[in-house]
Amino acid sequence: MPKVKSRRGAVKRFKRTATGKLVRKKAFRNHILTKKSPKRKRNLRSGDLVDPVDEPRIKTQVPYI
């Protein structure tokens, strides 16, 4: 069987933790930052775990991550 290709956009967006969970970046941090409070922007900096419901879908897109 040939190897399965990864979706390159998904490879750039997700990383796996040491325990095997998937990490993603939070949304709303790209532009129009002047109206957002410093606390809100600071909280958007950290990564967030992918919801367990969405993990199987991402694992099919990125089989070797």
C-alpha positions as CSV (number, residue, x, y, z in Angstrom):
1,M,0.0,0.0,0.0
2,P,1.2,3.5,-0.7
3,K,1.7,6.0,2.1
4,V,-1.2,8.4,2.9
5,K,-0.5,12.0,2.1
6,S,-1.0,14.6,4.8
7,R,-3.1,17.7,4.3
8,R,-0.4,20.4,4.4
9,G,-2.7,23.1,5.8
10,A,-3.6,20.8,8.8
11,V,0.0,20.0,9.4
12,K,0.8,23.6,9.9
13,R,-2.1,24.2,12.3
14,F,-1.9,21.2,14.7
15,K,0.8,19.7,17.0
16,R,0.7,16.7,19.2
17,T,1.5,16.8,22.9
18,A,3.6,14.3,24.8
19,T,0.4,12.5,25.9
20,G,-0.9,12.3,22.4
21,K,-3.5,15.0,22.4
22,L,-3.8,17.7,19.7
23,V,-3.1,21.4,20.2
24,R,-4.4,24.2,18.2
25,K,-4.1,28.0,18.2
26,K,-7.0,30.2,19.2
27,A,-8.9,32.3,16.8
28,F,-9.5,36.1,16.7
29,R,-5.8,37.1,17.2
30,N,-5.0,38.3,13.6
31,H,-6.3,41.8,13.1
32,I,-8.5,44.5,14.6
33,L,-6.6,44.1,17.9
34,T,-7.0,47.7,19.0
35,K,-10.6,47.2,20.3
36,K,-9.6,44.0,22.2
37,S,-8.5,44.3,25.8
38,P,-4.9,43.3,26.7
39,K,-6.3,40.6,29.0
40,R,-8.3,39.1,26.1
41,K,-5.2,39.2,23.7
42,R,-3.0,37.7,26.4
43,N,-5.5,34.8,26.8
44,L,-5.6,34.2,23.1
45,R,-1.8,33.7,23.0
46,S,-1.7,30.3,24.6
47,G,-2.7,27.2,22.7
48,D,-5.8,25.1,23.3
49,L,-6.6,21.4,23.1
50,V,-8.7,20.2,20.2
51,D,-12.1,18.9,21.2
52,P,-12.2,15.1,21.5
53,V,-15.1,15.0,19.0
54,D,-12.9,16.6,16.3
55,E,-9.8,14.5,16.9
56,P,-10.7,11.6,14.6
57,R,-11.3,14.0,11.7
58,I,-7.9,15.7,12.2
59,K,-6.1,12.4,12.6
60,T,-7.4,11.4,9.1
61,Q,-6.1,14.6,7.7
62,V,-2.7,14.3,9.4
63,P,-2.0,10.6,9.8
64,Y,1.7,10.8,10.8
65,I,1.6,13.7,13.3
